[in-house]
Amino acid sequence: MQQKIRPCLWFDTEAEEAANFYVSVFDNSRIVGIERYGKEGMRDDGSVMTVDFELDGQQYQALNGGPEFKFNEAISLSVDCADQKEVDDLWEKLIEGGGEPGPCGWLKDKYGLSWQIVPRALVELLSDPDEEKSGRVMKAMLAMGKIDVQALQAAYDG
């Protein structure tokens, strides 16, 4: 079933490569379809125009629209991670091949797309009504690149 609203990611010429990369990173993911430019298109006849793909059931579209627009941190994809192992695994895969680590669980992949790799423990600890405990967690998180669940728990415990 077609999702009513889905993100469209603008690439220069890397839409198919990027979609294949993302599908390789996340379980339950697949390429759904590829549309190509025709003779009247903005790009070479037969070149990839869009790639429809799913990441863990969420639908996306990648567009080869040209070099005019680049990704920035104004939009990111936030990933809910069950535990430290999942954080570590996704972090390494998404940074692979030229990505860049960022602060507070953020990174940019090799295409410049920003991701937030967020362990559930972070959300749970930050939402504790004890402001002293949640404040220590926030302070610890702000000093991190990749999120370290054990360090967050130590901060929480005081």
N, C-alpha and C positions, 0 to 999 in steps of 0.2 A: 504494500500500500504506500502510495506517495505521501510523504510528510507535507503538511500544508506550508510550513515555514522551515527553511533549511539554510544554513550559512553557505555563502558562495565565496570562495577564496580566490583572489586574483593573482595570477602568476604571469610572468613574461612568456616563457615557452615550456615551463617545467611542470605543468599541471598533471600529466600522466605519470611522470617520474615521482612527483610528490605524493600523489594518491597511492601509488604502489608502495612507497616508503611507509606512509601512515598505516596502510592496511597490514603491512608486515609487523608493525609495532604492537598493534592492539588485537587481542583475541576477538572472535565473533565479528570479523570485519571482512569486507569484500568490495571489489569493483563491481558496480551495477551496470554501467554502460558508458560508452564513449561516443560523442558526437564529433563530426569533423567539419571543417570549413569547406564550403563549396566554392565554385568559381567567383561568386559575388561576395565572398567573405573578406574580412580584414587581413587574413593571413593566406598563406599558400594553399591552393586547392588540395584537399585531402589531409591537411595537417590537423592535429587535434585541437578542437575548439573547447569542449567541456568534457570533464570526467565526473560521472556521478558515482559516489562511493559511500560506504557505511563504515563507521567506526563504532564497534560495540553496539550496533543497532541504530545509532544516530546518523541521519543522512546529511551528506555534504555534497557540494559541487565545487570542482576546481575548474577555473577558466583560464585559458591562455589568452589574455587580453592585451599583452604588450608591456613594455617597460615603463609606462607612465606612472604606475602606482606601486608602492612598496608597503610591506607590512610595518606596523609599529605597535607599541605597547598599548595603544588605545583599544585594541581588541586582543583578547587572549582566549585560549581554550583551557578551561579548568578541569583537571582530572581528579576524581575522588579515588583515593588509594586506600586499600584495606589495611596495609601495614608497611613497615619499613622495607621489606623485600620488594614489594610492588613499587614503592617510591624509587628505590635504587635501580631496579630493572628499567622502568620507564625513563628515568633520568639519563641513564647511560645510553639507551637506544635513541632517545630524541636528540641527544647532544652529538651522537656519532656523525662523523663525516664533516664536521665544521660548525656545529652548533656552539652556542655560548652560554655558560652558566650565568645566572643573574641572582639578585638578592631575594630572600624570603620565599624560596621555593619556585621562583620563576626561572625560565630559560628560554632561549631562542633556538629553534632548530636550524638546520643548514639552509633552509629557505627563508629564514627571517621571521617565521611565525612564532609568536610568543605563547608559551604554555605555563600553566600553574600546576605543579605536581604537589597535591595536597593530601597528606595522610588524614584519615578520619580523626585520629587522636588529636591533631591540632585543633580542629573545629570543636571537639568535645571539651578539651582543656580550656580553650579560649572562652567557651560559653559558660564556664563555672560561675555561679553568682558570687563567689568569694573573689572580690576585686583584687585582693592582694595576690592570690594564687594565679588568677588569669593574667594579672599584670606582669608577673614574673615570666609567664609563658610568652606573652607578647614581646617582652624585652629580649628573651632568648631567641625567639623567631626572627626578630629584626636584625640580629647579628649573624644569621645563617644564610648560606646559599641554598644548597640542597637541604631540605628539612630532615633533622635528626630526631626521631621520635623519642629515643632514650634520653637525649639531652633536654627535650621539652618536658618529659616526665620528671627529670631531676629538678628542673626549674620549678615546676608545679609543686613538687614535694618540699621545696625550700632547702 
